[in-house]
Amino acid sequence: IIISFLANFQFKSVLLWYGLIKSLELIILFEVVKQYFGKQTDFITKILNFALILGFFQVSLEIFQFLFRKSLGLFYFGESHLSTSIYGVAKLVAHGTTYLRGYGTFPHPNLLSAFLVVLILAYISQYYTKTYESYKKIAIRFIGLFSLIFGLFITFSRAGLLSFALGMVFMILFWFYSKVSSKLLKNLLISLFGSILISVFILWPIFNSRLTISDNAIKERGFYNQVAYNIIKDKPLTGLGVNQTLIHMQQYSPIKLEPWEIQPIHNYYLALTA
């Protein structure tokens, strides 16, 4: 991070300094948490429980955003300004109605979906490896899993859902070959497919509009990838610097861009290289 900053040093670039400061902030936070809590035996469980609280908070927010089709005014918590009438906001059209995709307090639904995918896999690893005889505990465990999966579906992120599907395939195969008890595997499969079926049933009239690979979102990804290729071709060793690709996007675009078309490169690896 520091080398990237120095290679593209511009004293007057506020975004460059902001990117460096935020990156260092994350490193310091990591070290502080590790020093104060890393030696506790239940550290992972505490972190997961805290992340789950945040996850359920995000799911609650995105459900209301989806229902009201606008932001809820929680801008101090990082919520973006959202509306179905704002250009550049992630939305989809089904049966003549425009719906807002779930953002939570993330800058884009795809980022929220990535957070939820990791959280779902961690939730399963933590709570579905234990046998619960009480029906009440089984029900609570299922409600938690369903909430996270339903939240993932409301992001309408194809990349997120594909990552979730692949992650679950690998996890189930790992459990199967590790000879985990058939009862635990059965409970997982019932909860998993039950949550998916209920989510699809509720959202199907809207969700089926995303079952395509020829819509504008896919075409836009190809365009942003091309911009990234142009940047990397021009500056293969140093790139443009942290937080600089948006500022120079028009310079590397083959066409004139409207303001709402200036968006981050959607491929993480290309964005990082650029």
N, C-alpha and C positions, 0 to 999 in steps of 0.2 A: 504493500500500500504506500509506504513512504517513498520507495524508489519510483513508483508511478507518479507520485506527487512531484518529486524533484525533477523527473525527466520532462515534465510539462509545466514547469514552474511559471506562473504568471501572478505577480504580486497583486494585481487589481482584480483577479478573478474570484469573486465572492463564492461562487459555487464550488470552485476547486478547494478553497479553504474550508468551506462547509463540509464537503465530502471527507476531507482529512480529519476534521474535528469529530464528525459523527463516527468515523471508523475507529479512531482512538478511544472515543467514549465507549464503544462496544467492547474493545479489548480490555479497558480498565474495569468495566462492569463485570466481565467474565472473570478477571483475576480476583476482584473483591469477593464475588460470590464463591469462587473456588476456595479462597483462603479462609473465609468465615464459616462456610457450611460444608465444604467438600469432604471433611473428615468424619462427618456424621454418617452412621450406618444407614439411616433411612433418608439420605439426601435425595436420591433419585425419586423416591416416592413423594417427597415434599415438592420437588420441582414439578413432577407430573401433576399432582393435585392442584398446584397453583396454575399450571398451564391449562388444566381442564376448566378451572373457574373462568379463565380468560376465554377459552374456547366456547363455553356455553354463553358467555356474555356476547361474543361475536355473533353466534348463531341467533340469539335473541334480536340483536340489532338488525341483522340482515333480513330476518323474517319481516320486521316492521318496515324496513326500507322497501322490500319487495311488495308488501301489501299497499303501502301508501304511495309507492313509486316516486319517492323523493328522499332526500337526506332528513335526518331527525333533528338537526341543529346541534349535534354534539361535536362541534368543530374543534373545541379545545382538547378533545380526546383523539384528534387526528382524523375525524370523519371528513371525507371530501364533500364538496358541494355537488349534490346529485339531483338530477331530474331527468325525466324522459325527454324533455325539450332542449337539453343542453348538448351541444356537439361535443364529441369525444368521450362521452359517458357510455360505459358498456351497457347495452340493452339489447333486447331481441323483440321481434314482432311475431305474434301468433294470432291467427284469425282476425287480423285487422286491428289488434290492440298491442300497444307498445308496453313492454314490461322492463323494469329495472332489474339487472342482475345484482345479487347480494355482494355488497362491499364490506360490511362491518365498518371497522375503522382503518382498513387497509386501503392503499391507493388504487388497487385494482382487484376484481374478483379472482383472477388467476393466482394472485399472491395469497389471498385468503384461502383458496382451495389447497394450495401447497401446505399451508399451516394446518388445515384440517386433516389432510391426508396423513401427515406425520402424527398428529394427535390421535387419530383413529387407530393407527397401527400400534402406537404406544399404549393406548387404552386397552386394546385387545390383549397385548402382551402382559399388561399388569393385572387385569381383572378377569380375563377368561382362562387364566392358567390355574385358577382356584375353584374348587368345587363348593357351591352354595346349595345347601339343602333347603333353606327357607325360601318359599315362593316370593316373599316380599323382597328379599335380596336379589333374586333372579329377575324380578320385574324391574327393580331400580337399575340393575345392571343393563337390562335391555333398553330401558328408556334413555339412559345415557348414550348408548351406542346409536340408537335410532336418531337422537337429536343431532349428533355429530354428522351422521351420514346424510340426514335430511338437509342440514346446513351445507354440506358439500354439494348436494344436488341443486340448491338454490343459487349457488354461484354460476351454474350452467357452464362450468369450465370443462371442455372436452379433454384438455391435457390433464386436469386434476382427476377426472373420473377414470381416464386411462391409467394414470399412475396408481390410483387406488386399486383398480382391477388387477394390475400386475403385482402390486404389493401383496394383495390378498392371495393370489395364486401361489406366490413364493412362500408366504407364511403358512398356508394350509399344507403345501407339500412338505415344508420343514417339520410341521407338527406330525404329519403322517409318517415320515421316515424316522422321526425321533421317537416314534411309538408312544406318543402322548395318549392318555386314556381316551378310549372311544367315547366316553360320556362327555368329556370336555370338548372333543372335536365335534360331537353331535350338537352340543349346546351352542358352540360358536357358529356352525353352519346354519342352524335354525334362526339364531339372532341376526346373523349377517344377511341371509337371503330374505328374511322377514322384513328387515329394515329397508332393504333395497326395493322390494316389491311394493311396500306401502308408499315409499317416496315416489316411485315411478307412477303408481296409480294416482296419487294426488296431483302430480305435476305433468302427467302425460299430455294433456291438451296443449301445453306450452313447450314441454321438453322435446316433443317430436320435431319441432322446427329447427332444433340444433343437430338433428341426425343427417348432416350433409357435410361434404368436404369441398363444396363449390361456392360457398357464400362469401360475402365481402370480408369477413374476419380472416378467412383462410388466405384470400388474395392479398390482404393488407400485410399479413405475416411475411409473405413472399417479397413484398415491396421493401419492408423494413430490413429483411435479411440482405437484400441487394444493397441497400444503403450501408449496412455493416461491412459487406464485402468491399465496397468502394473505399471506406475508411481504412480498413485493414490493408488493402492494396497500396494506399497512399502512405500510410504510416505503420508498417508491419512490426516494427520493434517497440515503439513507444506508445502508439495509439494517440488519442486526442487528450487523454487525461481524465481524471475522475469527474463525473457529472458534466462532461463537455459535449457529449454526442448530440443532445437536443439542440444546443446552440448552433452547431455546425451542420445540422441535418439538411437544410436547404442547399448548402454548398455541395453535398455529396448526393443529392437527389437528382434523378434524370428529368423530373417534372416540377412545375411550380406547385408548392404546397400551400394549402389553406391552413390557418392557425390551428384548427382542431386535428389536422393530420400530422402535426409534429408531436410524435409520441415516442416513448422509449423503444429501442430494439427489443422485439419480443422473445428472441432466443438468448437465454442467459449466457451461453458460452461465446456467442458472437458479440454480445454486448460487453462482456468482460474483456475480450480481446481488443475490441474497438476503443 
